Amino acid sequence: MKPKGGRHLDHRLEQAMQLHQAGEFARAEPLYGAVLAERPNDATALHYMGLLRHHTGRPADAAEMIRRSIAANPGGSEAHANLGMVLRALGDTDEAIACYRQAIRLDPQSVTAHFNLGNVLYHLGRLDEAAAAYREAARLAPSLPEAHFNLGESLFGLKRLDEAAGAYADAVRLAPDRADFLCHLGGTLRQLDRLDEAAACYSQAIQRNPASAVAFNGLGNVYYDRRELDVAISCHQRAIALDADNGLAHSDLGCAYFDLGDQAGAIACFRRATALAPDYPDAHYHLAVALLRQGDCVEGFAEYEWRRKKKDFPGQDYAVPEWRGESLDGKTILLYAEQGLGDAIQFARFASALAAKGARVLLAAYAPLLRLARSVPGVAAVVGEGDVVAGCHFQLPMMSAPHVLGTVIATIPAEIPYLSADVAAARAWRDRLAAEPGFKVGLVWSGDPRSHDRGCSLVDRRRSLRLAQFAPLAGIAGITLVNLQKGRPAAELATAPAGLRIVDYMDEIGDFAGTAALVANLDLVISVDTSVAHLAGAMGKPVWILSRFDGCWRWLLDRDDSPWYPTARLFRQRAPGDWDEVVARVAAQLRLTA
């Protein structure tokens, strides 16, 4: 049976759809209206009138028209998919998802429904589901570059970087002129440490679009990772010349200046970045580190609060108010560890400062520090990380304590020692070490690579040495080297340089309380910038800390002592990557000391 109204209405509907497709909405709308005046339940006219109203900024009207179309023809997959699009514009994402899923049930081959379902799921953060939707869209339309690209975006968000790189590569293969696709592939390859391939992607992006600030900045980051800092700076400067308001580029340029030791240049860049992108946590964090490195604790620790807004910050939620400086007299506060083991050791000292304000202090510590943390003065009890804690009035992450307390260099709590070994355990090690001759020196040559955190891993490469680089310590008269190294680098003991005898008991050490008992019987600890250096300093043991050229903020600038640890001495790299000169100085000083 032919629809009511005859051929003239069919012709009018066809004409309306042609005008609609050409973007002549004002001419198309009255034609749709004329059809619907005579055929009010025409599913096609209702559907396309709804789309037109969506395109002309009337989403509520659009939803009503498309719902009427579906009522007239419930089996129309396209109408369900387009209703999903309109509902998403109206903010009704749950109903939009339901519409897309219904469209797929009616037509499992609908690329549009799978793709748009992926879009709404992606923006809701439901990345696994989004990836599945995009993957199906890419399977159904293998030549659609956007499907592969969006699949890459979802996989990147899921940290499935190898898969993301493959999806981005498919998008680039299908659309080789898309500089933005190349930049995303380059960024992913950089995260995978495939730096040559990443550089090639960014270079191709620049060829496709010489005005791409994103491509120049990304290339600069690759050179930064390669430690070719002068080239990195040139790339970042080019990005800024192309886009002066690019806060990310200013921040990245600041990082390169920082690592080269240009404090003023770094701080200027970070301040510019925070002005341009005031809600960008990384720029504030980098500014904080630069300020703290030059000893500006007040602004530095205030800016350091932005660390907690970084996307990779592992925050805790103890469901009690955070302490902001209120009276602590008679109150219980939970001070909890954050970031690395060395950070937790360094900032555990603030438990004593809080106790001095009348607080009952509970200390939440990482598992390797639980036993040792009980020796911190002023701590009423120690709990495990993430344990349920009742009866607290306040909580505070350790590294926020100096900000709330208004700590400056002169008021850093440095009552050393604030960590101590178990007396019986220390006595047992004293008896065992008695047979070893001379001046006993603990040695740590490598940090924890933290492979789960790329930023920390890159820093660890710069702060760590190989045991073979300590060959100049071999044969120094009057000393006994004692291993304090744990983890994979400890395997290097099996191939220690000739003459470098190192006593090793670390297989018997299970936590930092055990390490502390051993350290208590040493005359000196020599360590790269890692947790054992903090342990020795907190125990009041003489400790020589080997610090990379772009040294950590806590060691400040141009000094070989530390207000954090009065018994520490810094041996700084004088040129980036040059550990041989540092070890030579250590060996010479050790000959004078032993």
C-alpha positions, 0 to 999 in steps of 0.5 A: 500500500502506497503512503498517503499523499501520493507521488507529489509528497514523495517528490517533496520529501526527496527534494527536502532531503537533497536540500538538507544534505546540501546544508540548505536547512531553511529551504528544507524545513518547510518541505519536511513540514509540508510532508508531515502536514499530510502524513504526520506519521511518515517515519522518514520525514519525522526522522530527517526533520529531527536531524535538521532540528538537531543541526539547527540547535534545537535538540529537544525538538529533534529528540521529540521528532525522532522518537515519533519516527521510531514509534512509527517504525521501531525497526529503524536502526539509523533512527535509534542511532541518531536519537542517541546522538541527540540525547547525548547532546542533551546530556542524557548519556545513559539513554544515548547508550541505550539507543546506540545499543538498540541500533546495534541490535537492529543492525549489528553492521552499523559502523555509525552506531558502534563508533558513536557508542564508543565516543560516548563511552570514552567521554564517560571514562568507560575505556574498556567498553569504548575500546570494544566499540571502536574495535568493532567499528574498525573491523566493520570499516577497516578503511575508516582511520578515525575508528582506529585512531579512537581505538588508540585513544582508548587503549592509551588511556588504559595504559595498553601502550603496545596495542595503542601504538598499533591502533595509531599506526593503522590510523596513520597508514590510512591517513598519512597526511594527518599530523595529529595522528602522527603526533599521537603515535609519536607520543605513545612510542615515546612512552614505550621508549621507542625513541627513534621511532617517536622522533621519526613520527614527530618529524613526519608530522612537521613535514605534513604541517610545519606550523604544528607546535604540538609536533615540535614540542613532542620532538623536543620531549624525545630529545629531552629523554635522549638527554640531548637537552640543547636540541630539546630546547630548540624544539620547545622554543620553536613550538612556543614561536608557533604558539606562544600561549602553549602552556605545555610547551613552556613547562617542557622548556622549563624542564630542559632548562632545569636539568641543565642547571638554568634555575632562572630560565626554568622558573621563568618558563614554569611561571609562564606555563602556570599563567597560561594554564593555571589548572595544569598540575604538572607546571605547578609541580615543576615550579614547586621543585625549582623553587624548593631546589633554590631553598624557597620553602614557603612558595615552593611547598605551597606549589608542591600541593599541586602534586596531589592533582597530577593524574598519576598521584596515588592519593589516599582517602581516609574519610576524615578532614585534612589538617589545615593548621587547627589546634591539635591539642587532644586530637588524633591525627593520621600522618600517612606516607606518600611517594617513595620509601625515601620520601616517607623516611625523610618526612616521617620527622614531622610526626614529632612536630605534630606531637609537640602541638599536642596531637596523638599521632598515628603514622601510616607507613609502607610495609617495608617501613612498618617496624622501623617507623615505630622508633619515630619519636612522638608516634603513638601507633603505626598502621599499614598503608590503606588500613582502616583507621578509626578515631581520627580527627584529622589526616595529612599526607606527610609531604604536606606537613611542611606547607601547613607548618610553614617550614623554612630552611632554618626550621626544618626539624633536624633532631637527629636521629629520629629513626633507630635500630632495634637494640638486640638486632643491632647488637647481633650484627655488631657481633657478626661484623666484629670479625671484619677489619677496619672502617666499615662502609655500606654501599648502595649503587642503584635505586629502584627503577620503578618500571611502572612509573616512566618518569621515575624510571628515567630519573633512576637511570640518571641517579644509578650506577653500575657496581663496576663503576666503583672499581676505584674503591678496590684496594683502599687500605683499612676499609671493609665494604658492606653491601646494602643494595637490594633488588635486581642490581644486587646480582652485580655482586657476582661480577664485582670488579677485581679486588672489590671485596664486598661483604654481603648479608642482604639476603638475610634482611627483610625490611628497613628495620633489618637494614637499620640494624646493620647500618647501626654498626657501620662507620659510613654509608656511601649511597646514590640518592635513594632510600638507604641514604635517607635511612642513614641520615635519619639515623645520624650515620655519616652518609655520602650521597652521590647526586646526579647533575640535575639533582633532587630538589631536597639537596638544594644548590651548590652545597655539599651539606644538607639541612635535612640530614646534618651527617650527610655530605653531597658528592655532586656530578659536575657534568651530566652523566659523569659518574667516573669523576664523582667516584674518583673524588669519593675514593680519594676522600675515603683514603683520607677518612679510613 
